[in-house]
């Protein structure tokens, strides 16, 4: 039988984690941008949080497939892309 090596599963899990991290970070960034607008906190802000969490939890659950190593690889990809997004989008400097 032709089985996919576990290393390939880990690479795929890492990639999926990066995709989930990008989705989460960009969606959060857009939600925060909307919060600073005139309408402030709305029902869509709470709905956006629920959508973000549901997609990420479902994605981790699917990629994990009962193996903690895959979950760890996906989490690592999630954190890596989060750091990249923070550095790329940057933090606003404090004004005095």
C-alpha positions in Angstrom: 0.0 0.0 0.0 1.0 3.5 -0.7 0.8 5.6 2.5 1.6 9.3 2.8 4.6 9.8 5.1 3.8 11.5 8.4 6.3 14.3 7.5 4.0 15.3 4.6 1.0 15.3 7.0 3.0 17.7 9.3 3.9 20.0 6.4 0.2 20.1 5.3 -0.9 20.7 8.9 1.7 23.6 9.2 0.4 25.1 6.0 -3.2 24.8 7.0 -2.3 26.4 10.4 -0.7 29.3 8.5 -3.9 29.7 6.4 -6.1 29.7 9.5 -3.8 32.2 11.1 -4.0 34.5 8.1 -7.7 34.2 8.0 -8.0 34.9 11.7 -5.6 37.8 11.7 -7.0 39.6 8.7 -10.6 39.2 9.9 -9.6 40.5 13.3 -7.8 43.4 11.7 -10.8 44.4 9.7 -13.1 44.0 12.7 -10.9 46.3 14.8 -10.8 48.9 12.0 -14.7 48.9 12.0 -14.7 49.3 15.7 -12.9 52.6 15.4 -15.6 53.9 13.0 -18.7 55.9 13.9 -20.9 52.8 14.6 -18.5 51.3 17.1 -19.4 47.9 18.5 -22.2 46.2 16.6 -23.8 42.8 16.4 -21.6 42.1 13.4 -18.6 42.5 15.7 -19.8 39.7 17.9 -20.8 37.7 14.9 -17.4 38.1 13.4 -15.8 36.7 16.6 -18.1 33.7 16.5 -17.3 33.1 12.8 -13.5 33.5 13.4 -13.5 31.0 16.3 -15.8 28.5 14.5 -13.6 28.4 11.4 -10.3 28.1 13.3 -11.6 25.5 15.7 -13.1 23.5 12.9 -9.9 23.8 10.8 -7.7 22.6 13.7 -10.1 19.8 14.4 -10.1 18.6 10.8 -6.3 18.9 10.3 -5.6 17.2 13.6 -7.4 14.0 12.7 -6.8 12.6 16.2 -3.0 13.2 16.1 -1.5 15.7 18.6 1.6 16.1 16.4 -0.5 17.5 13.6 -2.3 19.9 15.9 1.0 21.1 17.2 2.3 21.7 13.7 -0.9 23.6 12.8 -0.6 25.7 16.0 3.0 26.5 15.1 1.9 27.7 11.6 -0.9 29.8 13.2 1.6 31.5 15.6 4.2 32.0 12.9 1.7 33.8 10.5 0.3 35.8 13.4 3.8 37.2 14.1 4.3 37.9 10.4 1.0 39.8 10.3 1.8 41.8 13.4 5.2 42.8 12.0 3.7 43.5 8.6 0.6 45.5 9.7 2.6 47.0 12.6 1.5 48.5 15.8 0.5 52.1 15.9 3.0 54.2 17.8 1.8 55.9 20.9 1.2 59.6 20.5 1.6 62.0 23.4 
